[in-house]
Each structure stands twice: as structure tokens, then as C-alpha cells.
């Protein structure tokens, strides 16, 4: 495992409020990664005893400080955080934890981390939230229906529609649908949905990424983008009318393009983002380009949220082999989003 990084390893935030980082599934690598943030002016949401236990297991010397919110306008964390120090907002575990061993009893704890972080962002306590990975299966095993961070945060913030976007290595890929069985995707992509997704994507690329006129490439749903209707009519009947409407409003959106050639270098040079129609259409390309350093971003929320692009890696928990690159990149992107949003107020 890499040593805890210095306070100057990432650019300073432009907002006086700190970022909050949720530590995720306690049996996974989330706590390991959060310990590697020691020295950065962020607040980690976790059971303090769990972090102390995992630090001992990993042989890391980290000073765990109890986080206390400071008056608005003071940049206390940024100015006073020393190397080796980590600010922790304690949330108690429901059960004891062994690295690598899932326990449904701690599923409520995982959701409490998300709830507290979202509440802090909405109240103005935090400038944004960054999330370590959770394990969907064990949460469902606890009898709690759960499909992902994106859907939970939409519910917590009463947001009717959110958009998942992953970014890495200069590439941004957003999704029209997320965690759906493949046989349900075509029925889910309606004209109202596609229009709403594109409006959210366009708006957040402007407001939170500083792109005045974002250029968006659109992946067709069917092979060869439907081949003029011979391989499916969704492009003709659903997608093109929406794209023509938005283009008339000034949006820079392409026609539906075959997904197997859309990611060619010459096309990507002319775009700021790609909209894929379903999860496994766009994300394999993104993760091939940047796995381990990619960032998952939720668009459309009234708060900033980024995350790592990988899972809980149970087999690596407590071993010292977990790489912190994606989490550091997620923090960097969240700070940049906060900077652009502040500039657009």
C-alpha cells in the first residue's frame, strides 16, 4: 500500500466547505482507501473504531481526529490538517467486521453513511460527496431493495431523474439507462426519457464542467444504429425526433451512431461526452481506457457526487494492495465540479 499522501498532493478546493467521503462496505477496501487520504482536508464518514482496527492491520500510522463542523467561511480543515491526520465523522457499525467477510447486519450502516453525507451536502455543511464502493448483493441479502448509489441518492434528494456518467482518461460516458436487464432496455428508452437525460447531461456539463456548448455523441441502440430500420426502428421512431428537437434549440448532439465505431479516436476528438443507451454499451470502453483511475459521477442531483469506478474488492481488503488512484481522482473531479458551480452562481 502506498503511504498516506501529503496535504499538497491535490489542488486546493475553491469552496470553504470540505468534501465528505463515505467509506462504503466495511468489509471491503473502502476503509483501506480512506485511510490513505490522511493529510487531505476531507471528512471521512466511517466507524472510527473500524478505521483504527484496519490501520493497525495495514501497519499505517494515522491520527484519527473527530470531525466537528466549523462556522461557514473558515477554511479550518485546509489550513490545519497535517500529514498523517484524518478527520472522521463517526457513524457506528451495527456489527463487528472482518476484512473480506460480508455481513448483512451492516447494510443499514452502509446506507446511513449515504444518508448522512447527502444531508450534509443539502444543508450546506459539505461542498460535495465522494463515495467508496458498496456491495449491492449483501444489502439486498439484508432485505433492503438496492440497485446502486445513483438510485438511493435520487430518492434521498427527491430527484425524479438522475444520470450516471463515468469519466476517465479524457473520456466521459453517460448512460440513458443504468441497472436494467438487457431485455428491458429498449422499452425503457422513450422519447420523454431520452430528452430528459440529454437535458440533464447538457445542463451539468455546462454548470459543473465549464463547457459552454457541450458536444455530445449519441450511441444508437441497435447494431449499426438500426441500419435504416432493418435492424430495429428505435433510432427512427424514438431517438431522431428527440435529437432533431434539441438540435433546433441549439444543442450540439449527433445523430444516432453505431456503437462499434463511435469510440474511434477521430470521433472522440470532436466530442465532450458520449451518451450510451445502456450500461454495458458504453462502460466497457471507458473502463478499458481508465480502470483504476476512472470516476463515477451522478448528474441531475442538487448536490455534487462522485465515486470510484471499481467495486469492493473483498479479496484485497486488509492486505495493503488496494490502489487509491480512483478515489483520489474522484476527489479531484468533485473539487473541480464545485469550482465550476461556484463560478456559475
Protein Blocks (a to p, Z undefined) as FASTA:
>chain_A
ZZdddfklpccdfbfbdcdddebjaklmmlmmmmmmgoiacdddddfklmmmmmmmnopa
cdddddddddehiafklmmocghiacddddddfbdcdehiacfklmmmmmmmmmmmmmmm
mnomagbdcdddddfklmmmnopacfbjklmmmmmnopabdcddddeehiacddfbfcdc
fklmmmmmcfklmmmmmmmmmmmmmmmnopabacdddddfbghhlnnolnojklmmmmmm
mmmmmmmnopacdddddfklmmpmklmmmpcbdcdfbfklmmmmmmmmmgoiaccddehi
abdcdddfbdfklmlgonlpacfklmmmmmmmmmmmmmmmmmmZZ
